[in-house]
Structures are given as structure tokens and as C-alpha cells.
Amino acid sequence: MAEEEEDEIGGLASMDSTESRWVFQDEDDSEIEDDYDEDDDASQRTANTDALDSEDEDDNAEQRLIRTGPRIDSFDVEALEVPGAARNEYELQDFSMGRRISLAFQTLGVVFGDVGTSPLYTFSVMFNKAPINGTEDVIGALSLVLYTLILIPLVKYVLVVLWANDDGEGGTFALYSLICRHAKVSLLPNQLPSDARISSFRLKVPSAELERSLKIKERLENSQALKKLLLMLVLAGTSMVIADGVITPAMSVTSAVSGLKVGVESIKEGEVRMISVAFLVILFSVQKFGTSKVGLFVGPALFIWFCSLAGFGIYNLVKYDNSVLTAFNPVHIYYFFKRNSTKAWYCLGGCLLCATGSEAMFADLCYFSVRSVQLTFVFLVLPCLLLGYLGQAAYLMENPGLAAEQAFFSSIPSGAFWPVFFIANVAALIASRAMTTATFSCIKQSTALGCFPRLKIIHTSRKFMGQIYIPVINWFLLAVCLVFVCCITSINEIGNAYGIAELGVMMMTTILVTIVMLLIWQINIVIVLSFLVFFLGLELTFFSSVLWSVADGSWIILVFAVIMFLIMYIWNYGSKLKYETEVKQKLSMDLMRELGSDLGTIRAPGIGLLYNELVKGIPAIFGHFLTTLPAIHSMIIFVCIKYVPVPVVPQSERFLFRRVCPKGYHIFRCIARYGYKDVRKENHQTFEQLLIESLEKFIRREAQERSLESDGDGDTDSEDLSGSRVLIAPNGSVYSLGVPLLSEFRDTSKPILEASTSEEMRPVLPPADPAMSDTEHSLERELSFIRKAKESGLVYLLGHGDIRARKDSWFIKKLVINYFYAFLRKNCRRGIANLSVPHSNLMQVGMTYMV
């Protein structure tokens, strides 16, 4: 069975690798820093050096769209062939029936827990702010809840926002990543044209009808203010999601435990609070067991909860008053506001609680498909919620005095109270897990995109990618949640804070989805404006209601959100300054040429992996190593761990290699590219194996391409197409040799193009003729050199570059950089920690940059 499963995965991978795609190619693609040949004369080297010392990449270079042929894997390091490498079983479509049922239950437990528990507290908070003065008030409030449920969770999120996912990833940062992939709006200047050639980096083919989208793209890319504004919106939304991770457990658990006031008359408020605290501690303690393990239990429990809502809703409709069905007529909303005016406006904050969990539904999308979430919500979750609210309203029509206390538990028949109380508490714990899981996912995305300090991330499932647990965040959320529950005594104040957090992230999502509509979906401007005006206007109306009561105690959640926003902004600001400073202080090729191939020191056998953040140029920390160490390794590889704005980078496209100096120097650059959803669980041996194998195949390919350049008589026809050589395969596919082959290698007037292991690969060509024996000997010598260097051992050279503000800087900048950012950097997780490298293989040097 396992072998059949592996064959199936391999079939999918091979099918994907043979698809042709459209990619952008720069007319003046100077992506490679330098690509020397030992036989080049001095003038050619000087020209190449000048090209290197100039701007590495012209952002304004003209682009043309080319059709690539079938992409053949550049080296045999597929995920399934490497022991311990990540594997995503969600790519398999042929699930057994048992697995399908299991996933369906997990969908309920993970995605819909938060929105499913809203009947516990919505009516209680609403009628506490606007007491019932007659049956018309019950019908009016019910109508308001029904249409809020239909408009926000159903129309906005299920039918629109879920489609704005980033290859299955949802949440605020997934939207930001999607926008960054289609426009250069990231403030960190480490983008490369080769990123767009990753197979998961899907871009739309531009056409004449997309002029508006291209203008918006140009405006975003050219305006630094718009880039900063977009980032601040994303960070604000993310801070509200994290605040949601605090307030959701507090609200859900406290509301569920408060049902004891109905079942046990003698119980006191303090006792309810202590039980809530105990439940919260248990909740956060089981987070480490992961979604799949806990989800198998909570899925069936939540299914029973939804069935209970529907069942008791129907029971109350039949027993009490079915006239509440008239609430589907929206005119009752008008009558409700007409009778209650200001009080009705106050209760809008409570009404919004019926839509809480909508953002968690989007953020937790990474675990399941859009279609499965949509179908489950439309055919199970929404009908059960509607019936639950209708049943509560029917009960309140005859018992209006109990509305402001415990509307839900009071409407439950006495004989079924304790079973419902038990399942309600289980559902509340599930809802809290759903939001905490969404918080983990959002923080991982923000970390990968350079907006949150690196933390220890534990992957809780070997089978399913994306199921994570962050210990530090988990216990931090618990501590803040306990403080929140103990400080705020009223469920109404907690509900108001809940509304602030939910509406904050909802408004940010509305704005970001609007940008996606304009830039990526490219739909009619009237539809886009209608979406923006209607939903942003609706959310601002709700937001005005909850802000009016912010002084009651819900201001605590605003302070918490502001603190999280500042942490993310300071980290992004400091990281950006550090990267820009490293770019400015990188070593020049003139210095490297003066040092010679021995780099002015002793070259000891072995390979040195120098970790840095630069994607171009020679880092200044390398000069620090040369002056500090008595010897340097015979082979140096600059390794840059780079996150690109895609969820997953295929293992076969992980490494991008470049030759930094002439061959005699034996210096290379390796950019290890990861998506923000990728699992970096490789141990250092696996990582080294992948890296060395990739380097060898890069060198072989480089030699093959150079042999092509000097081979004028081939069996395959070639012609000049747009100034670059092409290869026409027997099946008619056209392969450009200008990207990334070195068609301009002898032309010193143009920058040298990149020979990359991760580009769209050309078909395997016949071996060179015997006349190329010198090239073959040169190739074998270099491969032998690599093998001997590997046998001597690999050492990880870590340069810890810290930044300090200059003495003439503003006071605020000194405070932010020298204290806040320094504190975050000191206490964050080192990037090399994921590889578990033995201390005997580590060598560290510190360096301070003045910014």
C-alpha cells in the first residue's frame, strides 16, 4: 500500500514538472553577480567586475513574456527521495472513505468552532444593552442577527474572501503575500527575478484589457508611502488576530461556564470565574498535541453541538412561538431602530458577536480546501445557527425577563440541561482552540515574511503540513487571557472587547481583499467599489458602536493589540535597516581581486558555509572572518535562507546557485528558498546532502551550457529569437538558451546571465564530442575538489550582525534600535537553530553596523 501511494505521488510530481508555463524574462537580466572563467582575459574580467559593482539588477528593465517548454527537474532531490523531508498528504486526492469522514469532522473542529459557539452569548449581550420592551424588540433583534450572519460570514467570507486565499493559505499575511507576489510592495529589498520562476509562483498573463491593474501595480511599486501604509494595515490586522487569540478563549469559556448559574442557583460569580480559569489552563495545555490528534475528538463533539442547536431550536419553535420566522423580513430591523434608537445602536456590538469566528474560518483555511469549507458552512453550520437563534427568540417571546441573563441556557429544557451544558463547554474549548490555531498560523506567516521575531515552531503532525504549535506564544496567550478574565468582571465588557478585536481584523481584510480584486482578480470596478463601500461601511457602523463603550474595560484589548503592532513594526523596521546597511557595506570585487585566490590567508581543506541575509554581493562579515581567523576554508559557500511570497517552494527548486568569483577562488552563493508554509525540519546532514548534490549538478549544468556555447555544429536546429539563441526540440517545443544559459558570455557589453539549478530546465542533450576533453577534465577536477573538500568536513560560519543607531540619530530612532529592537533580536531564535548543528561544527563572529 505504501509503495502504491508513493507511486501515485511520484506521478503527480512528474505531471506537474512537464507543464509549460508563462514566465517574465527581463530584457536586461543581470541577476547573476559574476560568472568567471579562468581563461578570460583581464579586460573581460574588468567588464564583468564593473557589471557586478554597478546595480545588480535594474528594476526598471523592460520585461517580455516568454513561453517555457516542459520543466525538467534540475536535480534528483525530490522530497520523497530524501529521508526525513517534508511531505504533504493533502496533495493526494484519492482518500479512503474513512479518511474523508475524518477530515470532515476535523473541518468542524478546526474551522467552525468559533462561529459555532456564538449562540452562547449573542442575545445576552444584545439585550443587556437594549432591554426588551415588547415582542417586537425580540423579532427586531433576531432579524438583525439573521442578516448579520448572512451578510458577513456567508456573503463576505464564504462566498468572496475564501477565494482570495494564497494557494490554500488564508489570513491577513496570506493576502499580503499574494499582493507581494504580483507587485513589488515588500519593504525588504531582497526580491529576485528568479523568484517568479518558481512553479508555485503563478502570475497572470497580462493583456490589453488589464490596463487598470497594471497602473495600480505601478503606483504601488513606485510609492514608498503606499508600501508602508499597506504594511501597517497588514500589521494592524495581524495584531487584532493575535488579540482575538486572547479574547476568544476568555469569552467562549466564561459564557459556557456561566451556564452553572442556571443549573445551580447557589453558585457564586467567583466560583464561576475560578472554574473558567481551570478550563483555560487545561485548554492551552493540550494545544501541543496538535490539530489532527485533538481534531479527531473535537470534530464529532462539535457535530453533536450543531445538531443540538438545530434540535432545540426546532423544539422551541414548535413549543413557544413560531411567529419569529417573520424576522426574515428585514423591515423589522428598521422598526427595531425606530423604537430604540440609541440603545439599538449600542446593541450592534453585541449583534456582531454572532459573526465572530469568520476571520478564524479564513485563517484556518490552510488545513482544508475552499470548497469543503463552503459546503460545510452552507449545508450544516449556517442552518444549525439560524435554527438555534430562532429557537432562542421563540423562547424569549414568552419569557422576556431572562434575556439579559442566560438566554441560551434558559431556553434549554430542564431534562436536557446537563448534557447540553457539558457539550456547550466542550464546544467552547473547541472554539478557543480554533482561534489559537489561527493565531499560530498567522504568526508563522508573519515570521517568514520578516515581520515577527523568530520563535520555536513545533510541527505537530508528520502527515499534514501546516499543523503547528508555538510554545512561547501559547503560554503568553494563556497568561494574558487569565489576566483579562480576572480583571474584567462583566461578560458584556468581554463581549465589547471581543467586538473590537473582530472588527479590527475584518476591516483590514476588507481593504486587502479589495486590493486583490483590483490587482489580481481584475474584475469590474463597479463590483469592487460596491464590495468595499458596502462591507467597510457596515463594519465601520459596528465599530462605532463598540468604540463607544471602550472605557468600560475593553480598552485593555486595544492596548494589547497596539503592543503587538509595535513589536511587529519595530522588528520589520530594524530588519530592513540591517539589510540595507549590509548591502551598502558589502565587499567590492576590486578587493577580492587584490587578495587573489588565496584570499590573503591560508586556504585550509574543507567547506565553509557562511550564513548571511544578502542575496547579492559579498557580505562584509566575510571580511571580518578573513581578518579574524588564521585560515579560511578551501571552498566557501554563502548561504542565504530566504522566504519568498509563496506558500510552498518545491524541493527540486529549493536551491539557487551562483558562482561569485573566478573558478580558482571556489566561492559560491546558495540561496535556499522557502515558502512561508514550508517545514524546515531537515537535520544538518540532510541539508548538507541536498546542498552539495545541488552544487555538483549546478557545476555540471554550467559546464554543459558552456560546451553548448562553444559547439556550433549540433544536430538540433537553432535560430535567433529576440536576440537570444533558442533550441527547438523534436516535439516542437522552443527552449531559450538566453535564460539562463550564457549566450552572452563572450559579449562584455552586456551583463552575464545566471546559470541556475532552479530555472526551467532544458532537455538532456547528447554528450559533448571528444574535442571538449579540456572542458570535461576541468569539470572533473572541480567535482573532485568539491568531494575532497566535503570529506574534510563542513563548518558553519555564523556572522551575528547587530545594528546600533548613530550618535547623531534622532532620540526615537536610538530608543527603537538600541533598546527595543536589540531586546527582540537578543531573545529571538537563531535561524541556524532549525538545523540542529553540533557546536563543534560552528564558528561565530560578531559585527556591529551603525545605522
MARGUTI-993621 format. One record per residue (C-alpha): y negated, x negated, z. Coordinates in steps of 0.001 Angstrom, whole numbers, padded with zeros to 6 digits, always signed. Each point is the difference from the previous one (the first is absolute). Layout:
YXZ ...
//
This chain:
+000000+000000+000000 -002407-002800+000857 +000730-001730-003285 -000681+003183-001943 -003277+000416+001854 -001072-003551-000810 +000886+000520-003654 -002165+003058-000066 -002957-001802+001480 +000445-002847-002410 -000022+002496-002859 -003268+001441+001171 -001541-003456+000314 +001110-001001-003480 -001330+003216-001487 -003360-000617+001610 -000121-003591-001219 +000400+001012-003641 -002885+002428-000099 -003036-001022-002010 -003420+000464+001527 -003704-000180-000762 -001818-002810+001803 -003514-001395-000069 -000491-003478-001441 -003240-001929+000360 -001341-001437-003220 -001056-002992+002074 +002802-000145+002518 -000581-003135+002060 +002196+001011+002835 +001783-003295+000421 -001886-002707+001775 +001441-002881-001997 +003205-000863-001862 +000195-003669-000672 +002314-002025-002167 +000493-003652+000689 -000498-000835-003686 -003444+001594-000252 -002848-002393-000598 -002915-000430+002367 -002330+002225-001979 +002407+002891+000133 +000412-000447+003738 -003744-000037+000457 -000340+003216-001959 +002729+001612+002047 -001631-001155+003209 -003336+001426-001083 +001714+003278-000671 +001502-000144+003472 -003208-000910+001783 -001814+002819-001711 +000595+003569+000984 +003758+000562-000024 -000231+003417-001435 -002756+001785-001911 -000176+003513+001396 -002034+001190-002937 +002414-001303-002614 +000864+002462-002694 +003386+001650+000377 +002345+001351-002605 +003012+002216+000489 +003281-001375-001299 +003453+001488-000206 +002645-002215+001526 +003612-000011-001027 +002945+000413+002353 -000536-001870+003250 +002911-002322+000660 +000354-001155+003591 -001430-003482+000358 +002545-001241+002533 +003115+001279+001706 -001381+000772+003422 +000356+003772-000029 -000009+001581+003452 +003653+000971-000208 +001093-003571-000746 -001603-001565+003049 +001686+000512+003397 -002313+001640+002483 -002618+001027-002529 -001599+003422+000186 +001563+002941-001735 -001363+003510-000435 +002689+002628-000162 -002507+002711-000801 +000138-001287-003554 +003472+001509-000238 -000050+003511-001349 +003702+000911+000257 +000133+000863+003698 +003044+001684+001493 -000461+003527+001355 +000138-001288+003558 -002766-002521-000724 -002140+002718-001612 +000306+002220+003058 -000750-002977+002253 -003175-000829-001959 -001070+003653+000046 +000215+000098+003802 -001834-003317+000278 -002768+001429-002194 -000529+002759+002567 +000111-002413+002908 -002279-002672-001441 -002477+001816-002247 -000513+003507+001423 +000246-000512+003751 -003759-000043+000586 -000960+003034-002075 +003046+001886+001305 -001104-000039+003644 -003521+001317-000613 +000941+003600+001082 +000361-001363+003563 -003746-000328+000500 -002076+001364-002913 -000636+003566+001261 -000457-001153+003604 -002807-002407-000953 -001615+002489-002427 -000154+002919+002437 -001170-002218+002840 -003139-000684-002067 -000338+003542-001371 +001620+002506+002420 +001617+003125-001470 -002266+003054+000096 +002263+002265-002043 +002905+000133-002392 -002302-000833-002898 -000638-003394+001569 +003747-000721+000015 +000334+000939-003672 -003146-001979-000926 +001187-003137+001818 +003457+000398-001549 -001536+000303-003472 -001981-003180+000633 +003203-001848+001023 +002021+001300-002964 -002541-001112-002584 -000569-003348+001702 +003764-000577-000243 +000015+001009-003660 -003079-001973-001062 +000396-003316+001835 +003713-000824+000440 +001217+001939-003055 -002687-000146-002681 -001694-003282+000882 +002836-002153+001298 +003264+001387-001404 -001308+000935-003451 -002643-002726-000541 -000126-002915+002448 +003740-000738+000010 -000235-000801-003719 -002570-002725+000779 +002736-002152+001526 +000377-003677-000839 +003542-000186-001404 +001260+002163+002848 -002300-001420+002691 -002474+002349+001662 -002935-000404+002347 -003553-001287-000067 +000873-003590-000908 +002431+001109-002684 -002928+001779-001674 -002134-003126+000390 +002777-002134-001486 +000270+002400-002933 -003735-000298-000647 +000085-003815+000364 +002730-000188-002620 -002124+001793-002585 -003352-001591+000884 -000905-003349+001590 -001541+001479+003138 +001711-002211+002598 -002454-002214+001878 +002562-002831+000231 -000379-001977-003273 +003656-000977-000481 +000915+002261-002952 +001756-001554-002987 +000579+001404-003487 +003702-000691+000472 +000096+002633+002761 -000421+002662-002673 +003195-001184-001664 +002201+000883+002969 +002278+002796-001157 -001060+002334+002825 -003667-000608-000877 -000233+002969-002363 -003319+000457-001756 -001013+002813-002292 -000624-000793-003631 -003750+000439-000644 -001171+002218-002831 -003276+001264-001428 +000170+003147+002159 -000100-002005+003216 -003579-001223-000253 -001019+001630+003269 +002819-001679+001881 -000869-003414-001443 -003660+000432+000976 +001000+000864+003568 +002294-003017+000069 -002793-002274-001217 -002428+001416+002541 +002437-000534+002870 +000835-003549-001066 -003622-001074-000466 -001446+001505+003185 +000615-001949+003193 -001533+002854+002009 +002477+002528-001417 +002907-002346+000760 -001127-000300+003621 -000582+003751+000265 +003469+000721-001368 +001575-002446+002456 -001914+001537+002912 +001201+003477-000978 +003578-001261-000078 -000343-001744+003363 -001600+003111+001514 +002870+002127-001239 +002567-002483+001302 -001656-000145+003420 +000254+003791+000167 +003710-000179-000898 +000542-002433+002883 -001984+002331+002266 +002307+002776-001183 +002898-002109+001226 -001519+000285+003495 -001123+003616+000039 +003042+001607-001682 +002481-000952+002772 -002524+000987+002653 -000644+003428-001547 +003553+000858-001063 +001794-001057+003175 -002594+001451+002396 +000013+003347-001846 +003790+000203+000048 +000327-000932+003675 -002752+002488+000901 +002488+002730-000839 +001338-000562+003517 -003009+001983+001266 +001526+003071-001612 +003583-000624+001095 -000768-001321+003512 -002966+001721+001612 -000208-002377+002966 -000359-003187-002029 -003319-001853+000304 -002121-001709-002637 +000590-003449+001504 +003754+000446-000238 -000292+001026-003660 -002043-003128-000637 +002560-002302+001643 +002844+001538-002005 -002079-000524-003171 -000515-003662+000910 +003760-000454+000517 +000743+001579-003386 -002548-002259-001699 +001574-003123+001504 +003415+001121-001259 -001448+000787-003434 -001516-003441-000573 +003068-001714+001456 +002302+001409-002713 -002300-000974-002876 +001834-003303-000385 +003176+001771-001093 -001569+000833-003340 -000419+003001-002229 +003507+000250-001466 +001786-000220+003367 -002276+002417+001853 -000628+002113-003117 +003639+001104-000182 -000433+001595+003418 -003528+001383-000278 +000529+001448-003499 +002437+002719+001077 -002077+000590+003153 -003122+000641-002066 +001956+002233-002375 +000971+002127+003003 -003662-000002+001063 -001211+001327-003348 +002723+002653-000002 -001091+000990+003521 -003611+000373-001133 +001038+002247-002863 +002506+001989+002081 -002317+000760+002913 -002842+000675-002428 +002035+002695-001718 +001100+001354+003408 -003606+000356+001211 -001124+001575-003266 +002678+002669+000323 -000427+000575+003740 -003774-000077+000399 -002369+000543-002932 +000604-000761-003667 -003570+000919-000902 -000838-003685+000370 +001314-000404-003553 -003433+001215-001122 -001290-003451+001034 +000972-001214-003477 -003158+001780-001138 -002702-002699+000357 -002708+002588+000662 +001096-000040+003653 -001351-003559+000257 -003431+001351-000898 +000277+002777+002602 +001111-002540+002616 -003091-002161-000546 -002233+003056-000177 +001131+001227+003435 +000170-003363+001783 -002485-002203-001937 -000468-003153+002141 +003279+000401+001919 +001900+000362-003269 -001570-003235-001182 +001082-001700+003255 +003606+001099-000491 +000179-001663-003449 +001015-003196+001780 +002947+001811+001533 +000883+001614-003323 +000286-003400-001658 +002827-000890+002389 +002327+002135-002129 -000417-002607-002787 +000567-003064+002182 +002784-002108-001380 -001186+000316-003600 -001068-003645-000086 +003204-001091+001734 +001891+001865-002719 -001764-002190-002585 +000220-003254+001977 +003747+000433+000623 +000658+000656-003671 +001427-003511-000426 +003332+001156+001371 +000590+002863-002445 -000899+001208-003497 -003024+002169-000755 +002132+002797-001414 +002260+000207+003046 -003006+000200+002345 -001650+002673-002147 +003103+002178-000244 +000776-000297+003712 -003545+000970+000954 -000328+002934-002416 +003413+001570+000574 +000651-000760+003677 -002904-001382+002004 -002849+002218-001223 +001889+003344+000193 +001211-000801+003526 -003524-000961+001129 -001510+003153-001494 +002616+002187+001697 -000563-001823+003284 -003753+000656-000045 +000483+003606-001120 +002406+000588+002896 -002398-001479+002561 -002837+002150-001347 +002193+003118+000148 +000727-000719+003670 -003707-000609+000755 -000938+003337-001543 +001581+001644+003070 -000520-002828+002508 -003459-001477-000722 -000502-001267+003551 +002628-002765-000396 -001541-001510-003123 -002078-002736+001628 +002829-001222+002237 +003395-000344-001661 +000001+002117-003147 +003199-001524-001369 +002237-000028+003083 -001237+003400+001130 +001161+001500-003303 +003586-001231+000515 +002449+002586+001457 +000903-000847+003598 +003704-000346-000767 -000639-002715-002585 -002787-001835+001826 +001908-003054+001292 +001872-000788-003218 -003290+000296-001921 -001794-002113+002624 +002627-002717-000419 -000123-000011-003801 -003837+000137+000089 -000123-003177+002091 +002445-001718-002332 -002156+001074-002963 -003119-001322+001735 +001645-003388+000481 +001005+000045-003669 -003571+000789-001050 -001263-002909+002041 +002546-002343-001615 -001097+001124-003463 -003613-000984+000638 +000936-003255+001720 +002213-000901-002966 -002906+000747-002339 -002199-002278+002115 +002512-002865-000325 +000144+000472-003768 -003788+000054-000310 -000439-003156+002098 +002610-001862-002069 -001846+000953-003199 -003359-001081+001423 +001491-003317+001178 +001400-000737-003449 -003391+000694-001592 -001837-002309+002421 -001620+002619+002235 +001975-000303+003239 +001201-002987+002073 +003621-000984-000653 +002429+001428+002547 +003742-000126+000530 +001617+002678-002168 +003634+000974+000572 +001909+001703-002812 +002223+002547+001697 +002341+000740-002910 +002117-002298-002161 +000499+002765-002538 -003421+001552-000421 -003102-002036-000781 -003260+000889+001735 +001398+001177+003342 -001882-002189+002443 -000902-000401+003652 -002973-002005+001334 +000552-000749+003714 -003586-000981+000856 -001475+003113-001616 +002681+002212+001546 -000777-001031+003583 -003734-000088-000685 +000109+003614-001229 +002005+000984+003074 -002530-001567+002370 -002968+001696-001676 +001891+003300-000178 +000756-000047+003727 -003642-000757+000803 -001053+002848-002262 +002383+002519+001618 -000991-001019+003516 -003758+000032-000678 -000322+003257-001947 +001179+002977+002039 -000509+002867-002453 +002242+000714-002970 -003110+001233-001827 -001717-003384+000314 +003134-001731-001300 +000058+002507-002875 -003620-000777-000832 +000735-003738-000083 +003027+000748-002163 -002244+001829-002472 -002417-002948-000182 +002770-002473-000841 +001636+002307-002569 -003228+000924-001765 -001163-003611-000153 +003035-001125-001973 +000050+003211-002069 -003542-000602-001244 +000750-003614-000890 +003105+001126-001891 -002038+002565-001940 -002481-002648-001139 +002695-002523-000950 +002049+002578-001913 -003171+000955-001874 -000377-003643-001090 +003661-000015-001056 -000618+003139-002068 -002964-001591-001763 +001334-003521-000443 +003749+000425-000436 +000941+003601-000738 -003038+000373-002288 -000089+003778+000144 -002809+002432-000768 -003176-000715+001959 -000390+003692+000881 +003390+000008+001748 -000845-003211+001864 -003363+001303+001218 +001547+003324+000976 +002621-001795+002092 -002600-002239+001670 -002598+002681+000714 +002465+002621+001239 +002198-002085+002273 -002658-002425+001251 -002286+002958+000701 +002812+001797+001840 +000831-003081+002082 -003652-000680+000822 -000285+003588+001262 +002978-000526+002316 -001373-003414+001009 -003348+001477+001035 +001867+002311+002362 +001987-002711+001789 -002993-002344+000231 -001940+002673+001871 +002443-000320+002901 +000364-003780-000098 -001705-000446+003385 +002837+001844+001765 +002195-003102+000026 +001170-000282-003567 -002550-002801-000487 +002714-002324+001345 +001948+000283-003251 -003143-000792-002001 -000544-003164+002053 +003630-000994-000560 -000330+000558-003766 -003198-002078-000099 +001751-002866+001826 +002877+000044-002493 -002492+000101-002882 -001822-003060+001350 +003270-001934+000448 +000965+000636-003632 -003473-000682-001386 -000445-003238+001986 +003429-001225-001111 -000741+000761-003647 -003471-001555+000237 +001275-003187+001648 +002923-000328-002419 -002350+000401-002957 -002392-002688+001312 +002907-002358+000682 +001437+000445-003488 -003373-000459-001725 -000638-003176+002028 +003408-001429-000922 -000744+000702-003668 -003324-001826+000222 +001493-003031+001775 +003113-000453-002127 +000678-003538-001221 -001151-001018-003456 +002286-001409-002668 -002252-003071-000251 +001063-000942+003515 +003671+000570-000803 -000329-002171-003119 -001602-002802+002032 +002781+000113+002582 +002681-000313-002683 +003543+001303+000039 +000698-001543+003414 -002989+001984+001396 -001339-003124+001692 +002848-000065+002502 +003783-000409+000199 +002131+002644-001725 +003047+000536+002217 +003114+001774-001388 +000049+003748+000609 -001841+003211-000805 -003088+001121+001866 -000822+003715-000081 -003691+000215+000783 -000929+003552+000957 -003513+001128-000863 -001782+003136-001190 -001500-001327-003231 +001362+001287-003292 -001968-002630-001979 -001094-003575+000642 +001151-002650+002468 -000693+001044+003606 -002214-002203+002135 +002670-000017+002699 +002121-002155-002335 -002606-002763+000225 +000220+000347+003761 +003755-000579-000194 -000524-003084-002197 -002418-001584+002476 +001950+001002+003114 +003620-000768-000932 +001266-003542-000688 +002011+001271-003003 +000322+003099-002149 +003080+001502-001637 +001072-001001-003492 -000339+003623-001111 -002698+002392+001192 +000044+003760-000561 -003056+002028+000971 +001464+003315+001178 -002232+003074+000124 +001394+003218+001484 -001971+002649-001858 +000104+003775+000328 -000798+001848-003201 -001086+003674-000133 +003427+001374-000886 +002662+001385+002359 +002802-002312-001164 +000212-003206-002058 +003458-000410-001615 +001876-003007+001332 +000236-001431-003529 -003809-000029-000225 -000643-001297+003501 -001030-003594-000791 -002761-001170-002320 +000044-003764-000607 -002650-002356-001401 -000193-003732-000469 -003121-001125+001825 -000183-003666-001046 +001603-002272-002631 +003771-000324+000112 -000048-003286+001880 -001714+001648+002972 +002841+002525+000549 -002389+002600+001378 +000527+003703-000647 -001449+003285+001107 +002232+002931+000944 -001467+003440+000562 +002552+002171+001817 -001072+003535-000765 +000877+002955+002224 -000870+003678-000136 -001293+001663+003150 +003349+001801+000364 +002148-003081-000559 +002242-001200+002812 -000451-003689+000795 +003287-000437+001795 +001169-003161-001721 +000954-002875+002250 -001394-003374-000957 +003237-001095-001710 -000035+003031-002324 -003690-000473-000727 +000527-003692-000807 +002954+000839-002249 -002027+002534-001959 -002993-002311-000264 +001895-003091-001235 +002050+002002-002491 -003173+001578-001319 -001693-003401-000280 +002909-001418-002003 -000040+002924-002407 -003751-000264-000351 +000378-003672-001013 +002782+000868-002446 -002077+002712-001552 -003033-002262-000197 +002082-002613-001835 +001418+002664-002301 -003458+001254-000877 -001258-003509-000701 +002973-000624-002219 -000954+003152-001871 -003523-001290-000416 +001208-003190-001640 +002735+001737-002011 -001515+001173-003255 +003265+000909-001763 +001745+002890+001751 +002368+002606-001271 -002251+002730+001331 -002997+001133-001990 -003386-000467+001542 -003507+000892-000971 -003494-000182+001362 -001087+003103+001840 -003482+000141+001477 -000138-003763+000190 +003279-000466+001889 +003551-000684-001137 +002549+002765+000136 +003758+000133-000207 +001761+002795-001912 +003475+000748+001356 +002817+001431-002157 -000545+003441+001507 -003623+000002-001140 -001574-000615+003409 -003080-002208-000076 -000388-002589+002763 -003301-001769+000509 +000268-003740+000513 -003638-000178+001023 +000664+001642+003323 +001121-001882+001878 +001422-002660-002360 -002093-003080-000610 -001080+000786-003562 -003373-001619+000673 +001428-003059+001724 -001438-002444-002558 -003288+001849-000257 -002321-001517+002569 -002796+002432-000774 +001858+002857+001684 +001388+000332+003538 +003693-000640+000354 +002029+003115+000518 +002517+000598+002733 +003720-000521-000176 +001293+002443+002556 +003415+000966+001201 -001081+003592+000490 -001466+000962-003346 +001702+002179-002577 +002685-002380-001165 +000878-000827-003556 +003556+000298-001362 +002230-003001+000603 -000492-002403-002878 +002551-002421-001443 -000004-003499+001529 -002310-002595-001424 +001302-002321-002701 +001033-003600+000802 -003447-001241-000943 -001266+001410+003306 +002153-002340+002097 -003084-001565+001616 -001101+003416+001226 +003477+000718+001283 +000148-003350+001811 -003408+000674+001536 +001207+003418+001141 +003164-001383+001552 -001949-002735+001789 -002328+002519+001550 +002817+002345+001025 +001867-002941+001518 -003155-000987+001883 -000249+003536+001429 +003640+000005+001108 -000333-003365+001728 -003206+001135+001703 +001752+003150+001181 +002897-002023+001388 -002495-002040+002019 -001187+003207+001640 -002807+002541-000057 -002879-000115+002450 -002490+002834+000541 -003559-001325+000129 -002179+002537+001751 -003749-000300-000094 -001702+002144+002615 -003475+000504-001384 -002411+001488+002524 -003572+001032-000709 -003152-000314+002083 -003446+001347-000715 -002683-002584-000782 -002630-000683+002645 -002724+001543-002158 +001948+003259-000473 -001130+003358+001358 +000979+000798+003590 +002166+002958-001097 +001908-002194-002454 +000629-002627+002701 +001218+002702+002353 +002325+001540-002594 +001454-003252-001399 +000058-002301+003025 +001290+002541+002503 +001394+003254-001411 +001661-001370-003151 +001115-003163+001821 +001622+002160+002682 +001838+002117-002581 +001159-003055-001944 +001207-001747+003131 +002113+002965+001072 +001366+001120-003367 +003395-000956-001388 +000227-003109-002175 +001000+000652-003591 +002836-002564+000148 +001600+001831+002940 +001866+002332-002368 +002099-002895-001327 +001258-001215+003411 -000465-003649-000926 +001417-002526+002525 -002669-001976+001831 +001526-003252-001278 -000967+001036-003535 -003598+000845+000868 -003084-002170-000244 -003377+001452+000926 -003567-001187-000481 -003122+001825+001075 -003292+000186-001845 -003263+001799+000739 -002329+001406-002667 -003661+000721+000657 -001065+003268-001615 
//
